[in-house]
Amino acid sequence: MLSRAATATLTAATHGSDGSDTVATLTAAAHTAGQVATVLLIVTAAVTFYLFTCLIWPFGKCRRCKGVGKFKSPFGNAFRHCGKCEGSGLRVRLGRHVINHMRAVRGAGQNSTSKGDKR
């Protein structure tokens, strides 16, 4: 008796009166999945492009001194070096920090002595 009630409910839920609701729902889900895939593809391409540019140009302008590396005294012509970039005018970009971290983790895994230890 329990299986007959479950079957009747399942049949009523899957075989509607006209079936157009099911088709509309599946079409909407397909459009949503396609949009999500497109957005993920665009984000992946943008992140890949940014990391590639960080490989080529790892430094950006210092945000405090705007790339000059020094500050002018308010009175006179004296200069002092920027404390953040220590006078270089450069900073390491966020993407380059990520690349350096990935390289360090990979290098630590390759240099592990536990894998190659044969005693």
N, C-alpha and C positions, 0 to 999 in steps of 0.2 A: 504494500500500500504506500509506503514511503517513496519508493522509486517511481510509482505512477504519478504522484504529486510533483516530484522534482522534474519528471519528464514533461508534464503538462506546462509547468512554469517555464522551463527552458524552451519548449516549442513556441509558447506564446511570446516570449521575449525575442526570439530570433526570427520568427516568421510573423512580422507585423502585417497589418491589413494591406498596405500598399508597397512597403519596402523602400520608399523614397527617403525616409529618415535615415536608414542605414547607409545608403549611398551618399547622402549629404554629409553624414558624420565621417565616413571614410575619406571623402574628397577633402574635407576640411583638415583632417589629420594629415593627409598627404601633402597639402599645401604648407601646413605648419612645419612638417618634417623637412620639406625642401627649403623653407626659409631659414630654419635653424642650421641646416647643412651649409647654406650659402653664407650665413653670418660667421659660422665657425671657420669656413675656408678663408674668408676675408681677414678675420682676426689672426689666423695662423700665418697668412701671407704677410701681414703687417708686422707681426712679431719677428718673423724670419728676416724680413728686410731690415728691421731695426737692429737685430743682433748682427747681421752682416755688416751694416754700416759701423757698428761699434767695433768690429774686428779691424776695419780699415782706419777709422778715426776714433781711437779710444778716449781722447780727451775732449772736453768742452771748456767753455769759458768759466772761470770762477764766478760764482753768483754774487759774492760779496764785493769784489773789486771790479766786476764786469770785464775780466780778462786783462786788465792793465797791470796788475801785480803790485801796485803801490797806491797809496793815498797821499794827497797833497795836504799840507798843513793849512789850517784855516787862516793863519797869519804868516805871511812870508812865502818863500819858495821852497821850503823844506818838504821832503817826502819821507814816508815810512813804508816798509813792506807790509803787504797784506798778511795777517796772521793765519788766515785759513789756508791759503795756497802757498804761503811762505815766499811770496814774491814771484812765483812762476806765472801766475795768471791762468793756470789750468786746473781742472778737476777731472777725476776719472768718472766717466759716465756710468749710470746705473746698469745698463746692458753689459758694459765691460766688467763690472763687478760680478754679474751673473756668470759671464763666460769664464772669468778667473776662478770662481767657485766651482763650476762644473769641471774645469781642468784639474783643480786640486783634488776633488773627490775621485775623479777617474785615476789620477796619478797615485793617490793613496791606495786605491784598490789594486793597482798593478804592482805596487811596491810591497805588498803584503808578503811577509815571510811565511805565513801559515799555509798558503797555497802550495808553495814550492818546497816546503820542508819535507825531506824524504829521509827518515831515520829508521 
